[in-house]
Amino acid sequence: MSVTKERFAQGLTYEAYRAQMTRNQERFIANEQTVEFDANDLAFFTQLPQPVHVLALAEDWCGDVINNLPVLGRLAEASGKIDLHVFLRDQNLDIMDQYLKEGQFRSIPVFVLFDSNFRELGHWIERPARMTELQAEMRRDLYATDPLLKEIAPDTPMGQMPEAARDRISQAYGAFRQENRTFSDREVVRELRAIVEQGAVQVAEAPQLNTGVVTTVNGAGPITRQSQVKVSITYCAACGYEPQTLDLTNALMRTFVYELSAIELIPWQDGAFDVVINGDLVHSMYRDGGFPEHETILRAVRARLA
């Protein structure tokens, strides 16, 4: 189902989106102020004969939104040739599900570009392709060389890592973003230009590597009631996810009085909300979208106790 002109008009203006943010607004505005454009790329957009309509899917808890939507917002302002409307992902899943990353992930931001007649030119997802590649290289090097991580498998769930290892990964990703911010901003604009010029989607794809997303690991044998169950909840502290985390924790504590060996709460970043039960990922905000229903998690615990 294509997006019509009428549906596009229902989106928020960029300024209205920024004003309604309840999380990370200061970071968002700070990122706006550091955007630097390549002169040739900016001139390309400024000299377009007709405006380009851009639909953006976003949520204020997502780190990639906080990093990359300000680039598009500033480009729209500086060029005067981008008609930008922003839609909240979780309220517009009919649009979101047309632009899934790798056909399965509700990754954001998504930027969908249309010509003046609302014919789709192409779409852009999450972050620049080259940044995904560089991030993957950084991650491989980190696990290969850092003494805290050398003995840890890269697909180990965050909930199973020592606290020092989690801190090290968080520091590395923070430093990586800071060191590559200008390059990343310019890559966003370069890739959007390629879509306008060629109708091309991002030039490369690499596996999704959000550190908040944990991979299923199931090396244990059959789980019995006697072995009990451990639940780990990784949540984005910067996003203000504490209420949802504590609500789920309370539901687990009320339902399973003696049957849980531990409930581990792991503060993280970049919009993460992952629930791991005995090493199995049962919910990921990046993969599944939104917060899990309590009953979904309770059923998963019961299945492992049965």
Sequence and secondary structure as in RCSB ss.txt:
>XXXX:A:sequence
MSVTKERFAQGLTYEAYRAQMTRNQERFIANEQTVEFDANDLAFFTQLPQPVHVLALAEDWCGDVINNLPVLGRL
AEASGKIDLHVFLRDQNLDIMDQYLKEGQFRSIPVFVLFDSNFRELGHWIERPARMTELQAEMRRDLYATDPLLK
EIAPDTPMGQMPEAARDRISQAYGAFRQENRTFSDREVVRELRAIVEQGAVQVAEAPQLNTGVVTTVNGAGPITR
QSQVKVSITYCAACGYEPQTLDLTNALMRTFVYELSAIELIPWQDGAFDVVINGDLVHSMYRDGGFPEHETILRA
VRARLA
>XXXX:A:secstr
    HHHHTTSEEHHHHHHH  SSHHHHHHHHHH    HHHHHHHHT SS EEEEEEE TT HHHHHHHHHHHHH
HHHHS EEEEEEEGGG HHHHTTS BTTTB  S EEEEE TT  EEEEEESS HHHHHHHHHHHHHHHHH TTTT
TS TT  GGGS HHHHHHHHHHHHHHHHHTHHHHHHHHHHHHHHHHHH    S       TT       S    T
TT EEEEEEEETTTT HHHHHHHHHHHHHH SSSEEEEEEEEE TT EEEEETTEEEEEHHHH S   HHHHHHH
HHHHH 
